[in-house]
Amino acid sequence: MSKTFVWITQWTVLTVAALTAASPVRADDLRPHEITYHTTFRGFSAGDLRLSLIRDEANEGWIYETRAFPSFLASLVVSPESLERSWFRITAQGVQPKRYALTDGGHDPEHQTELTYDWAHNRMSGRVDGKPLDSTLEPSQQDVNTIRLAPVVDLLAGREPSEYPLLDGRTIKHYTYPKKGAAKLQTEIGDVDTVIYESERKNYDGTGRTWRYWFAPSLGWLPVRIEQREDGRARLTFTVRSLKWTDSTNRPATP
């Protein structure tokens, strides 16, 4: 998965820290939901992206799905039939993937990826872009889908997002999440207070692409804005368009 806003005053940092410390939450506060982001690439509309979190009751876990609804031009790069799905569970350490699958909706094996995580033996096996893969798992390793949710679960548990190993293609890369401050954002679902974290390669030297997340404590720490940044500017931007809670809890959906 491939991947600084505005520096804020010390007073604001202390205020956010006090707020989050006064309202601790737990990893089991994770709730099924469907969140849709509008996507822009260098300022041009690229369509929408929908992330859905579903309880996997039969296996005492979760399923996380990503679907793209590209604009006409973006559909030349991203298939509207593509589907990315992860099966995972939550442990005391955070998100632990169990299985990952990616398809572009076609039948070409070069566009299919499927992986199984065997944590009992610390092995990962399957196929990436149609080619066999069998390798050792690292502690807290994520796939390109669950790494979007791992920081959310850690924040829900009262932990700072940590270092996450990620299988990117066929290579393991390590990403860290330094805090960058706080901001109130105007979004399509209302004004939202957020805490900003940056996702960057371990030992980042200031060059290359990074990801920036605006996590919203009032919305279960879900990000309401995500940016892929390059040379200090947003290259790819995701802004929240809608959020719907899909569990049975009596809580109104956000339009």
Buried (B, 14 or more C-beta within 10 A) or exposed (E): BEBBBEEBEEEEBEEBEEEBEEEEBEBEEBBBBBBBBBBBBEEEBBBBBBBBBBBBEEEEBBBBBBBBBBBEEBBEEBBEEBBBBBBBBBEEBBBBBBBBBBBBEEEEEEBBBBBBBEBEEEEBBBBBBEEEBEBEBBEBBBBBBBBBBBBBBBBBBEEEBBEBBBBBEEEBBBBBBEBBBBBEBEBBBEEBBBBBBBBBBEEBEEEEBBBBBBBBBEBBBBBBBBBBBBEEEBBBBBBBBBBBBBEEEEEEEBE
